[in-house]
Amino acid sequence: MKTGRIIKVSGPLVVAEEMDDANIYDVVKVGNQGLIGEIIEMRGDKASIQVYEETSGLGPGDPVISSGEPLSVELGPGLLEAIFDGIQRPLDKLAEKAGSFLTKGVEVLPLSRERKWVFEPKLAVGDEVKPGYVIGTVQETSVVLHKIMVPYGIEGKIKSIKDGEFTIEEVVCQVETANGLKELTMMQKWPVRKGRPYAQKLNPISPLVTGQRIVDTFFPVAKGGAACVPGPFGSGKTVVQHQLAKWGDAEIVVYIGCGERGNEMTDVLNEFPELKDPKTGSTLMKRTVLIANTSNMPVAAREASIYTGITIAEYFRDMGYSVALMADSTSRWAEALREMSGRLEEMPGDEGYPAYLGSRLAEFYERAGKVICLGEDNREGALTAIGAVSPPGGDLSEPVTQGTLRIVKVFWGLDAQLAYKRHFPAINWLSSYSLYLEKVGRWMNENVAEDWVFLRTKAMSLLQEEASLDEIVRLVGIDALSEKDRLKLEVAKSIREDYLMQNAFHEIDTYASLAKQYKMLKLILAFGDEAEKALKAGVYLKEIIDMGDIRDRIARSKYIAEEDIDNIDKIAVDLVEAMDKLIAEGGVANA
């Protein structure tokens, strides 16, 4: 271990000299209290260190000891249901040891060394193994089977393998390698700034089904894709991410609260253990890892929290699971980058952010993907990254939003005006987009209904036409429109209010399966088609709009339970009958 000494302290940045044997990204212990830090710059024998704890009390001459290892996370049984800070210290253990407030220099191991897990071997003595091979499993929670994999860099023949209860530090397997005997435990470490390896990256084609109609139908994200949710204060970013975490068909959820307000993070910590997982019936925490790094925690740890979260997510991806990672919010992470960059006296870029902001964002989002994992069974895993962005004043032209949009393929633009009108989710259908539409559309046509893409395109064109017709109405009034155009406004209004608006707190409306979404959208568009036929047959628009009962039933179709969605087909049949009756009556009256 190399020992240096502090020559400068500037907030979370500490400069130490006599560190010529240390390397960039090495973890160091700073000062007499042993504060955790990471080297982020080397100049000669001087190391610039970002410290992940409060630095008050440090001064020139205090010792700095390098560990010679990069910042790493512990990966093994015990991750699920846990709540960590930005550098993977369990908050419950910190509270036990130091009380409710973070105390400097407190060392807590990320994973429990006392708890025993039941290890079931899947391979036998004499089997050849390579990195990623599953040597055994642990039932970590009632809903997740934790696969114990051969760490990267180990290849050989199993000499011995055990069965029974062990802690994560006890040896469960011995492998005879070309470099001698290697002992494997249930825990492995991985440096957070380095992506975990895989065999092959695949083209993401299947959607991450979220049950949110505006997302699944209009702006889907593929499993293994990347999306961003930018929006001003109060537009519903956090609720959107909660909905995606709860209802998205991912098997593992990693939620990173990066620099968010403490009360908002408290809501997450209180709600997630109480949320009932719709797929398993048990609490959502059984398949969730939470990383809480609030805005009043040391700023440097905020920068590390994103990498800690995505490394844990990659670990579960390597087991063959579909993982959804929620980062709320990447703007706070970028602010931490800006602060550290300023203290390093680097040349600032746009709005004071460092010039490398774009490359750091790309490094993070490019770790998402659908892959063939290392291992014997060619298992497929997917990591979907969804980042919230909090642009100051809702200005989407600021650097973090623009840098993110250059990388991700899905943009769910939250609109303050929609939020003020109580239209939730407040995703603006005119400014949002998804570049997965074509791939996911083919999957939808094959797996849901062959006219899915046709209906979606028709609905979107109606919404776009409504926007241009609205401008005419504002200028010269609705009387300037033909009855056909006024009908389009009615159908578009139905799409907006009956389809796109969704109540996250309603027992039934909070989630809509793809089958229900298809039936609902088809019903609304069928009303438009039937009404157009009636107009051509001479029925007045007012009579069509006043079809109270049938239109109410269309509006209430969102509250039909999943097991009763065939009732939507009955509404469609009744709609045709009611419209035919109107045409017959209208035809007689006009004759």
Buried (B, 14 or more C-beta within 10 A) or exposed (E): EBBBEBBBBEBBBBBBBBBEEBBEBBBBBBBEBBBBBBBBBBEEEBBBBBBBBBBEEBEEEBBBBBBEEBBBBBBBBBBBBBBBBBBBBBBEBBEEEBEEEBEBBBEBEBBBEEEEBEBEBBBEEEBEBEBBBBBBBBEBBEBBEBBBBBBBEBBBEBBEBBEEEBBBEBBBBBBBBEEEEBEBBBBBBBBBBBBBBBBEEBEBBBBBBBBBBBBBBBBBBBBBBBBBBBBBEEBBBBBBBBBBBBBBBBBBBBBBBBBBBEEBBEBBBEEBBEBEBEEBEEBBBBBBBBBBBBBEBBBBBBBBBBBBBBBBBBBBBBBBBBBBBBBBBBBBBBBBBBBBBBBBEBEEBBEEBBEBBBEBBBBBBEBBBBBBBBBBEEBBBBBBBBBBBBBEEBEBEBBBBBBBBEBBBBBBBBBBEBBEEEBBBBBBBEEBBBBBBEBBBEBBBEEBBEEBBEBBEBBBEBBEBBEEBEEEBEEEEEEEBEBEBBBBBBBBEBBBEBBBBBEBEEEBBBBBBBBBBBBBBBBBBBBBBBBBBBBEBEBBBEBBEEBEEBBEBBBEBBEBEEEEBEBBEEBBEBBBEBBBEBBEEBEEEEE
